[in-house]
Amino acid sequence: MCYIAEGRAGACDRYANEGGRIVRCDPATVLDRRLAAGAQIRPFLKADWNGTLSDADVFVSAVGAGTTYPDYKPAPFIVSREIEGVDVVTVVTEAIYSYCGVKVKIDTDRHLGGEGAVVRADGEAVGLVATSEYGSQMLSLGGVDHLTGGSKAEGRVTCDTLMKLCNRAAVELTIDGGAGVVVQAGQPPIVDGSREERMRVGCGSATIGMFAAQWHGLVDEVVVVDDHITGVVSEHQAGKVLGWPDTGIKIKGRRSTPGRYFQVAGPGLGWGGTDIEDPLTILGPWNPKKGARPGLSLLMVSTTGEHAAFYVLDEDLTPIARPLPAALRPSVDLIAENCEPALCTVMFTGGAGGSLRSGATRNPVRLTRAVQSGRAQVSCGGAPAWVWPGGGITFLVDVLKMPENAFGYVPTPALVAPLEFTMNRAEYVALGGHEDAIRSLRSVLEEGGEYGAEWRALGPVR
């Protein structure tokens, strides 16, 4: 119900008035397997495929296709093409999502915020901190409560934040009681102004297990400092298997199984994701009855190899800092080498429910059942989506697998994202699909659809 003047584009920048006809501002997108992934986008000319290109080489995505609205009518494109002798139908539409969000995986040991802490953009609440995973912090952003359940400002900022993240733009977030972080899909996170370079090789215990043999015979004790599980090689099973003698070391923290300690410090931006800058603060007095002696050597290292320090016990069994021996440098470098690059991953999460399924079939529940049983495949801009088990069609898709700038918005506020359902023709007809609206690939590329006939092609994202 927007009004768009002749020759002008709408406020959403998605539709325009061309000679009294509403058209999409962006060309519809096809994925052409003959183009290398990441190749420069070029106009998709009829001469490129007419008579020379098999149907299997081209996939009509929903990027730029237009929206099924009102939803009782068929989707903008319902495309039939032959693949290995099978008549395959793909239902193509840009779907409007009020029920959507993103799951963000941030590779870092730095403490971003407590679980459940509010995440903000431009001062507005847009989500929360979820669980910590192995070397990563997880954020859950968006959702209908933030889009429509709060103030107008909260809804607008949430929608804008989601769209930027899904379109691979950088977004600055702040976490109540925690850090500020710049998030961009496929790029390293920037935490409180510091760019992360690598995620940890493992927890402190796992690091001991992997590299104990590298230290054996070169140093008397090794402590791998970690916010979650700090490892001590002389007590750890890996050290015991190697015949590592006791050293009388004392760790301040809650002892778990041998060589593994919890809660040695608070979370933060220091060593191993803790709040400490001096690793000696996690040590108690050394016990000479259990092996402590003057001259005993100690290596303390973080789970990324970013921090490392070497000490020798003096006559009072006090650790004194010494330069890191050349013989130990390769082991620290090996930890760093085995750390993967720190990146941000953005997974769009949407619920393809409600009325948009009517664009595919007159009996929407059959489409849901076909998807849940695997008879119909779901994709977003040609990228395969992972569908949650259980009721409905709730899915996840990696935005880096999708064409760039594949997301838009409507002022509800809600996101607009490409969506495709693919199945064989017999299955589509059986679930009550709009059989009369099925068109051949040739017809679609030659004539376009309700919102124009401009096409572009790009190589599929690998």
C-alpha positions as CSV (number, residue, x, y, z in Angstrom):
1,M,0.0,0.0,0.0
2,C,3.0,2.3,-0.6
3,Y,2.6,5.1,-3.2
4,I,5.4,5.4,-5.7
5,A,5.4,8.3,-8.2
6,E,6.1,7.7,-11.8
7,G,9.8,7.3,-12.5
8,R,10.6,7.1,-8.8
9,A,11.7,4.3,-6.4
10,G,10.0,3.5,-3.2
11,A,11.4,4.2,0.3
12,C,12.6,0.6,0.6
13,D,14.7,1.0,-2.6
14,R,13.3,-2.4,-3.7
15,Y,10.5,-1.3,-6.0
16,A,10.0,1.5,-8.5
17,N,7.2,2.8,-10.8
18,E,8.1,2.3,-14.4
19,G,5.4,3.5,-16.8
20,G,2.7,2.7,-14.2
21,R,4.1,-0.7,-13.5
22,I,5.7,-1.8,-10.3
23,V,9.1,-3.3,-11.0
24,R,12.0,-4.5,-8.8
25,C,14.9,-2.0,-8.7
26,D,17.5,-4.8,-8.8
27,P,17.7,-7.4,-11.5
28,A,16.6,-11.0,-10.6
29,T,19.6,-13.2,-10.1
30,V,20.5,-16.6,-11.6
31,L,23.4,-18.7,-10.6
32,D,25.4,-19.9,-13.5
33,R,27.7,-22.9,-12.9
34,R,29.8,-22.0,-15.9
35,L,31.0,-18.9,-14.0
36,A,33.7,-19.2,-11.4
37,A,32.6,-18.6,-7.8
38,G,33.2,-14.9,-7.0
39,A,33.4,-14.0,-10.7
40,Q,32.3,-10.5,-11.6
41,I,28.6,-10.1,-11.9
42,R,27.6,-9.6,-15.5
43,P,24.3,-9.2,-17.4
44,F,22.6,-12.5,-18.2
45,L,22.0,-12.3,-21.9
46,K,19.7,-14.7,-23.7
47,A,22.5,-15.5,-26.1
48,D,24.4,-16.9,-23.2
49,W,22.1,-19.9,-22.8
50,N,19.7,-20.2,-25.7
51,G,20.5,-23.4,-27.5
52,T,23.8,-23.9,-25.7
53,L,23.1,-24.1,-22.0
54,S,21.5,-27.1,-20.3
55,D,18.8,-26.4,-17.6
56,A,21.1,-28.0,-15.0
57,D,23.7,-25.2,-15.4
58,V,21.3,-22.4,-14.2
59,F,19.5,-22.0,-11.0
60,V,16.9,-19.2,-10.7
61,S,17.4,-17.7,-7.2
62,A,14.9,-15.5,-5.3
63,V,17.4,-12.6,-5.1
64,G,15.6,-9.8,-6.9
65,A,12.6,-11.9,-7.8
66,G,10.0,-9.9,-5.9
67,T,7.6,-10.8,-3.1
68,T,4.5,-13.0,-3.1
69,Y,2.0,-10.5,-1.8
70,P,-0.9,-10.8,-1.3
71,D,0.1,-14.3,-0.3
72,Y,-2.8,-16.2,-1.8
73,K,-1.3,-15.8,-5.3
74,P,1.5,-18.0,-6.7
75,A,5.1,-17.1,-6.1
76,P,6.8,-14.7,-8.5
77,F,8.5,-17.6,-10.3
78,I,7.7,-21.3,-10.3
79,V,10.3,-22.7,-12.6
80,S,10.5,-26.1,-14.2
81,R,13.8,-27.4,-15.5
82,E,15.1,-30.8,-16.4
83,I,18.0,-32.3,-14.5
84,E,19.3,-35.7,-15.4
85,G,16.0,-36.7,-16.9
86,V,13.9,-35.5,-13.9
87,D,11.4,-32.6,-14.2
88,V,12.4,-30.4,-11.2
89,V,10.3,-27.5,-9.9
90,T,11.7,-24.6,-7.9
91,V,9.4,-22.1,-6.2
92,V,11.1,-18.8,-6.1
93,T,10.1,-15.8,-3.9
94,E,11.5,-13.1,-1.7
95,A,10.0,-13.8,1.7
96,I,9.0,-11.3,4.4
97,Y,10.2,-12.4,7.9
98,S,8.9,-10.9,11.1
99,Y,10.1,-14.0,12.8
100,C,13.8,-14.0,12.1
101,G,17.1,-13.2,13.6
102,V,20.8,-14.1,13.3
103,K,23.0,-16.4,15.3
104,V,26.5,-15.0,15.5
105,K,29.6,-17.0,16.3
106,I,32.5,-14.9,17.4
107,D,35.9,-16.6,17.6
108,T,37.6,-15.2,20.7
109,D,38.8,-16.1,24.1
110,R,38.1,-12.5,25.3
111,H,35.2,-12.1,27.6
112,L,32.4,-10.4,25.7
113,G,29.7,-10.5,28.4
114,G,27.8,-12.8,30.8
115,E,25.4,-15.3,29.5
116,G,22.0,-13.7,29.0
117,A,23.5,-10.1,29.0
118,V,21.7,-7.7,26.7
119,V,23.3,-6.9,23.4
120,R,22.8,-3.3,22.1
121,A,23.2,-1.4,18.8
122,D,22.9,2.4,18.9
123,G,21.8,2.0,22.5
124,E,18.8,-0.2,21.7
125,A,18.4,-3.8,22.8
126,V,18.8,-6.1,19.8
127,G,19.5,-9.5,21.4
128,L,21.5,-11.4,24.1
129,V,24.6,-13.3,24.8
130,A,24.1,-17.0,24.4
131,T,26.4,-19.9,25.5
132,S,30.1,-20.0,25.2
133,E,31.3,-22.7,22.8
134,Y,34.8,-24.1,22.2
135,G,36.9,-21.0,21.5
136,S,33.9,-18.9,20.5
137,Q,31.2,-16.7,22.0
138,M,27.7,-16.9,20.7
139,L,25.2,-14.1,20.3
140,S,21.5,-14.5,19.5
141,L,20.2,-11.3,17.8
142,G,16.8,-10.2,16.5
143,G,13.6,-12.1,16.8
144,V,10.0,-10.9,16.7
145,D,10.1,-9.5,20.3
146,H,12.8,-7.0,19.4
147,L,11.4,-6.3,15.9
148,T,7.8,-5.7,16.9
149,G,7.4,-6.1,20.7
150,G,9.4,-3.1,21.9
151,S,9.5,0.6,20.9
152,K,9.6,1.8,17.4
153,A,13.2,2.7,17.8
154,E,14.1,-0.7,19.0
155,G,12.3,-2.3,16.1
156,R,14.0,-0.1,13.5
157,V,17.5,-0.5,15.0
158,T,17.0,-4.3,15.2
159,C,15.9,-4.5,11.6
160,D,18.8,-2.3,10.4
161,T,21.3,-4.3,12.5
162,L,20.1,-7.7,11.1
163,M,20.1,-6.4,7.5
164,K,23.6,-5.1,7.8
165,L,24.9,-8.3,9.3
166,C,23.2,-10.5,6.7
167,N,24.5,-8.3,3.9
168,R,28.1,-8.7,5.3
169,A,28.5,-5.2,6.6
170,A,30.3,-4.3,9.9
171,V,28.1,-3.6,12.9
172,E,29.2,-2.2,16.2
173,L,27.6,-3.8,19.2
174,T,27.9,-3.2,23.0
175,I,27.1,-5.7,25.7
176,D,25.7,-4.7,29.0
177,G,28.4,-5.2,31.7
178,G,30.8,-6.5,29.0
179,A,32.8,-5.5,25.9
180,G,32.2,-3.6,22.7
181,V,32.6,-5.7,19.6
182,V,32.6,-5.0,15.9
183,V,31.1,-7.9,14.0
184,Q,31.3,-8.6,10.3
185,A,30.6,-11.9,8.6
186,G,33.8,-13.5,7.5
187,Q,36.1,-11.0,9.2
188,P,38.0,-11.1,12.5
189,P,36.1,-9.6,15.5
190,I,37.3,-6.4,17.0
191,V,36.9,-6.5,20.8
192,D,37.2,-3.2,22.7
193,G,39.3,-1.9,19.8
194,S,41.6,-4.9,19.5
195,R,41.5,-7.0,16.4
196,E,41.5,-10.7,17.2
197,E,43.9,-12.8,15.2
198,R,43.3,-16.4,16.2
199,M,41.0,-18.6,18.2
200,R,42.5,-20.8,20.9
201,V,43.9,-24.2,20.0
202,G,41.9,-25.8,22.8
203,C,41.3,-25.4,26.6
204,G,44.3,-25.5,28.9
205,S,43.8,-29.2,29.5
206,A,43.6,-30.0,25.8
207,T,46.7,-27.9,25.1
208,I,48.6,-30.0,27.7
209,G,47.3,-33.2,26.1
210,M,48.4,-32.1,22.6
211,F,51.8,-30.6,23.4
212,A,53.1,-32.3,26.6
213,A,55.7,-34.3,24.6
214,Q,57.0,-31.0,23.1
215,W,58.0,-29.8,26.5
216,H,59.2,-33.0,28.1
217,G,62.9,-32.7,29.0
218,L,63.0,-29.0,28.3
219,V,61.2,-27.5,31.3
220,D,60.2,-28.8,34.7
221,E,56.6,-27.5,34.8
222,V,54.1,-26.0,32.3
223,V,50.9,-24.2,33.1
224,V,48.4,-23.4,30.3
225,V,46.3,-20.5,31.5
226,D,42.6,-20.6,30.5
227,D,39.5,-19.0,31.7
228,H,37.6,-22.3,31.7
229,I,40.1,-25.2,32.3
230,T,43.7,-24.3,33.2
231,G,46.1,-27.2,32.7
232,V,49.1,-28.3,34.7
233,V,51.4,-30.8,32.9
234,S,53.0,-32.4,36.0
235,E,49.6,-33.4,37.3
236,H,47.9,-34.1,34.0
237,Q,47.5,-37.6,32.7
238,A,49.5,-36.7,29.6
239,G,52.4,-35.7,31.9
240,K,52.0,-38.8,34.0
241,V,52.2,-41.1,30.9
242,L,55.5,-39.3,30.0
243,G,56.8,-39.9,33.6
244,W,56.7,-36.3,34.6
245,P,57.8,-35.8,38.2
246,D,55.8,-33.8,40.7
247,T,56.8,-30.2,41.2
248,G,55.0,-29.0,44.3
249,I,53.1,-26.4,42.4
250,K,49.9,-24.9,43.9
251,I,47.1,-23.5,41.7
252,K,44.5,-21.1,43.1
253,G,41.3,-22.4,41.7
254,R,38.8,-25.3,41.9
255,R,40.5,-28.6,41.2
256,S,38.7,-30.9,38.8
257,T,40.4,-34.1,37.7
258,P,44.2,-34.2,38.0
259,G,45.9,-31.4,36.1
260,R,42.7,-29.5,35.4
261,Y,41.5,-26.4,37.3
262,F,38.4,-24.3,37.0
263,Q,37.9,-20.7,38.1
264,V,41.5,-19.7,38.4
265,A,40.5,-16.1,37.7
266,G,37.6,-14.0,36.4
267,P,36.8,-13.7,32.7
268,G,38.4,-10.8,30.8
269,L,40.7,-9.6,28.1
270,G,44.0,-10.9,29.6
271,W,45.8,-14.3,29.6
272,G,43.7,-17.1,28.2
273,G,40.5,-15.1,28.3
274,T,40.9,-14.3,32.0
275,D,41.2,-10.9,33.7
276,I,44.8,-11.3,34.7
277,E,47.9,-9.6,33.3
278,D,50.4,-11.3,35.6
279,P,50.0,-15.1,35.4
280,L,51.8,-15.6,38.7
281,T,48.7,-14.4,40.5
282,I,47.1,-17.8,40.0
283,L,49.9,-19.6,41.8
284,G,50.0,-20.3,45.5
285,P,53.1,-21.2,47.6
286,W,55.3,-24.0,46.2
287,N,55.6,-27.2,48.4
288,P,59.1,-28.5,48.8
289,K,57.8,-31.7,50.2
290,K,56.2,-32.4,46.8
291,G,59.1,-31.6,44.6
292,A,59.5,-27.8,44.6
293,R,63.2,-26.8,44.7
294,P,65.4,-23.9,43.8
295,G,66.3,-23.8,40.1
296,L,63.0,-25.5,39.0
297,S,61.9,-24.0,35.7
298,L,58.3,-23.0,34.8
299,L,56.7,-22.1,31.5
300,M,53.3,-20.3,31.6
301,V,51.5,-20.0,28.3
302,S,48.1,-19.0,27.0
303,T,45.8,-21.2,24.9
304,T,46.6,-19.1,21.8
305,G,50.4,-18.7,22.4
306,E,49.8,-15.0,22.5
307,H,51.1,-14.8,26.0
308,A,54.1,-16.8,27.3
309,A,56.5,-16.3,30.2
310,F,59.4,-18.3,31.7
311,Y,60.4,-18.4,35.4
312,V,63.0,-20.1,37.6
313,L,62.4,-20.7,41.4
314,D,65.0,-18.9,43.6
315,E,66.2,-20.0,47.0
316,D,62.9,-18.9,48.6
317,L,60.9,-20.9,45.9
318,T,59.7,-17.6,44.4
319,P,59.3,-17.6,40.6
320,I,61.7,-15.1,39.0
321,A,61.1,-14.1,35.4
322,R,63.8,-15.1,32.9
323,P,64.1,-14.8,29.1
324,L,62.2,-17.5,27.3
325,P,64.9,-20.2,26.3
326,A,65.3,-20.7,22.6
327,A,64.6,-24.4,23.0
328,L,61.0,-23.5,24.2
329,R,60.2,-20.9,21.6
330,P,59.2,-23.6,18.9
331,S,56.6,-25.1,21.3
332,V,55.0,-21.7,21.9
333,D,55.0,-21.0,18.2
334,L,53.5,-24.5,17.6
335,I,50.5,-23.5,19.8
336,A,50.0,-20.3,17.7
337,E,50.4,-22.3,14.4
338,N,47.6,-24.7,15.5
339,C,45.2,-21.9,16.2
340,E,42.7,-21.2,13.5
341,P,42.0,-17.6,12.3
342,A,39.5,-15.8,14.4
343,L,36.4,-15.0,12.4
344,C,32.8,-13.9,12.8
345,T,30.1,-16.2,11.4
346,V,26.6,-14.9,10.8
347,M,23.8,-17.4,10.4
348,F,20.4,-16.0,9.3
349,T,17.5,-17.8,11.1
350,G,14.0,-17.6,9.7
351,G,10.6,-19.1,10.1
352,A,9.1,-19.8,6.7
353,G,5.6,-20.1,7.9
354,G,2.3,-18.3,7.9
355,S,1.0,-17.2,4.6
356,L,4.1,-17.2,2.5
357,R,3.7,-21.0,1.9
358,S,0.5,-20.2,0.1
359,G,2.7,-18.9,-2.7
360,A,3.9,-22.4,-3.2
361,T,0.7,-24.4,-2.6
362,R,-2.9,-24.1,-1.9
363,N,-2.5,-26.6,1.1
364,P,0.4,-25.1,3.0
365,V,0.8,-27.9,5.6
366,R,1.8,-30.3,2.8
367,L,4.7,-28.1,1.9
368,T,5.8,-28.2,5.5
369,R,5.6,-32.0,5.6
370,A,7.5,-32.3,2.3
371,V,10.3,-30.1,3.7
372,Q,10.4,-32.0,7.0
373,S,10.5,-35.4,5.3
374,G,13.3,-34.3,2.9
375,R,11.1,-34.5,-0.2
376,A,11.4,-30.7,-0.8
377,Q,14.7,-28.9,-0.4
378,V,15.0,-25.3,1.1
379,S,17.6,-22.8,-0.1
380,C,18.2,-19.1,0.3
381,G,19.6,-17.4,-2.7
382,G,20.8,-20.8,-3.9
383,A,22.6,-21.5,-0.6
384,P,21.5,-24.7,1.1
385,A,19.6,-24.1,4.3
386,W,19.6,-26.4,7.4
387,V,16.0,-27.0,8.6
388,W,15.3,-27.6,12.3
389,P,13.5,-30.8,13.1
390,G,10.0,-30.5,14.7
391,G,7.1,-28.4,13.5
392,G,7.2,-25.6,10.9
393,I,10.0,-24.6,8.5
394,T,12.6,-22.9,10.7
395,F,16.0,-22.8,9.0
396,L,19.5,-21.6,9.3
397,V,21.8,-20.4,6.4
398,D,25.3,-19.0,6.3
399,V,25.1,-15.5,4.8
400,L,28.6,-16.0,3.3
401,K,27.1,-18.8,1.1
402,M,24.6,-16.4,-0.4
403,P,25.0,-13.7,-3.0
404,E,26.0,-10.3,-1.7
405,N,23.3,-7.8,-0.7
406,A,20.6,-10.5,-0.8
407,F,18.6,-9.0,2.1
408,G,16.2,-6.1,2.2
409,Y,13.5,-4.9,4.6
410,V,9.9,-3.7,4.8
411,P,8.8,-1.0,7.3
412,T,6.8,-3.5,9.5
413,P,9.8,-3.7,10.4
414,A,10.8,-7.1,9.0
415,L,13.6,-8.5,6.9
416,V,13.1,-9.6,3.3
417,A,15.2,-12.6,2.2
418,P,15.4,-14.9,-0.8
419,L,13.7,-18.3,-0.4
420,E,13.5,-21.3,-2.8
421,F,11.7,-24.7,-2.5
422,T,12.9,-27.4,-4.9
423,M,11.3,-30.8,-5.5
424,N,10.3,-33.0,-8.4
425,R,7.3,-32.0,-10.4
426,A,5.1,-34.9,-9.3
427,E,5.8,-34.1,-5.7
428,Y,4.9,-30.5,-6.3
429,V,1.6,-31.3,-7.9
430,A,0.8,-33.8,-5.2
431,L,1.2,-31.3,-2.4
432,G,-1.4,-29.0,-4.1
433,G,1.1,-26.7,-5.9
434,H,0.1,-24.0,-8.3
435,E,0.5,-26.2,-11.4
436,D,-1.0,-23.6,-13.7
437,A,1.8,-21.2,-12.7
438,I,4.7,-23.5,-13.5
439,R,6.9,-22.1,-16.3
440,S,9.8,-23.5,-18.1
441,L,13.3,-22.1,-17.5
442,R,13.3,-20.8,-21.1
443,S,10.1,-18.9,-20.6
444,V,11.2,-17.3,-17.3
445,L,14.5,-16.1,-18.8
446,E,12.9,-14.7,-22.0
447,E,9.8,-13.1,-20.5
448,G,10.6,-12.3,-16.9
449,G,7.8,-12.0,-14.4
450,E,5.4,-9.6,-12.7
451,Y,8.2,-7.3,-11.5
452,G,10.3,-7.1,-14.6
453,A,12.5,-9.0,-17.0
454,E,16.0,-7.8,-16.1
455,W,18.5,-10.6,-15.1
456,R,22.0,-10.9,-13.9
457,A,24.2,-14.0,-13.5
458,L,26.9,-14.8,-11.1
459,G,28.9,-17.9,-10.1
460,P,27.5,-20.0,-7.3
461,V,29.2,-19.3,-3.9
462,R,31.2,-22.3,-2.9
